Amino acid sequence: MPKLISKPTIIEAAGNKPKIIQEFIGRVNSSTDQISIAKMTSPAGWEEPGQTPEFDEYTLVLKGMLRVQTKENVFDVHAGQVIITYAGEWIRYSTPNPEGAEYVAVCLPAFSPDTVHRD
């Protein structure tokens, strides 16, 4: 039977500045552990600690630019672009540009504070 999700849950974000995480589907808002879908709104200059998650993450940038750092590369992901990061790889997200960024993150399995493994 279909399940209507009428609104997201705001989740507390890690990082040096306030970032808004609106979880639509995931462990908190829909009791779903297979996948999480969240819209992120990150201010200019936001950055979070590095992480080595146990989930794959598919990130679609809607506005601005999201910087994704790995041990080998730095990717600047602009509006209309997508980046895929894989479980077990060290990554670090930030929004260094003045406009910040809005993006959608899809995690498989669903994001969990216990499986993100922040530095």
N, C-alpha and C positions, 0 to 999 in steps of 0.2 A: 504494500500500500504506500502511496506517495506520502512524503512528510514535508510540509511547508515550513520553511524557516522564515519567520516574519521579520527578524532583525538580528544583527550580529551582536556578539559580546565583545566589549572592549577588554583587551588583555594588556597587562603591564609589560612594557618593553625594556630590554636591556639597552644600555648605552649612556652616552654622556649628556644627551638632551632628550626631552620628552618626544616620543614617537607614538603615533596612534596605530594600534593594531586592532582591526575589526575582524574577528573570527566569525565567518559565516558557517563553515562546516569544520568540525574538529572535536577534540576531546572535551572541550568546555561547552561549546554552544549547542552541539548536536549529539554529544556522546558517541562520536565516530572516531575509531582509532585506526581505520584503514587509510584515511586521507584527511588532510586539512586544507582549507581554502580561506585565505585571509587577504584583506586589503590593507596595505601599509601606507601611512602618510608620514614621511620623514622630513624634518626641518633641515635647513642649510647647516652644514657643519656637524651633523649627527654621525656618530660612529659607534660601533659596538665591539666588544671583545671578539677575538677569533674563536672559532668553534670547529669541532670535528664531529658532525652529526651522524646519527645512525639512520638517516633518511635521505632520499633524493629530494631536491628542491627545484621546482620549475618556476621561474620568476619572469613575469611580463611587466615591463615598465610602461606605465600609462602617461606619466608626465615627468619631465626633468631627466635626471641621470642618476643611476645607481652604480657605485663603484664596487666591484667584487674582486677581492684580492685572494690569490692562492699562494702557495709557497713558490711557484714558478712564474706566475703572471699577474698582471692587473688588467681587468676588463672594465671599460666604461660602457655601461649598458644604457642606451638612450631610449626615449619614448618610441614605442612601436617595435622594440627589440626584446628578445627573450634570451635568458641564460639558464642552462641546466647545470646544477652542481650535484655531485654524487656522494652517497654515503661513504664515510671513511676518509674523505678528503678534507684537509684544513682549509677553511675559508673565513673571510672577514668582510662584512658589508659596511658601507658608509655612503653618505650623500654630501660630498664636499662643495658642490656648486651652490650659488646664492638662491636658486629656486627650489632646492631640496628635491624631493621626488615622491611620486605616488606610484605604487606597484601592487601587483597581485602575486602572492606566493602560494604555490600548491606543493604540499609535502606528502610524500609517500614513503612509509606510513605516516600517519599524522604527527605533527610537531608535538613534542613533549619536553618539558624542562629536564626530565631525566635522561633524554636521549640526544640532547643538543651538544653536551660536553663543551661548555665554554671554557676558554683559557682562564 
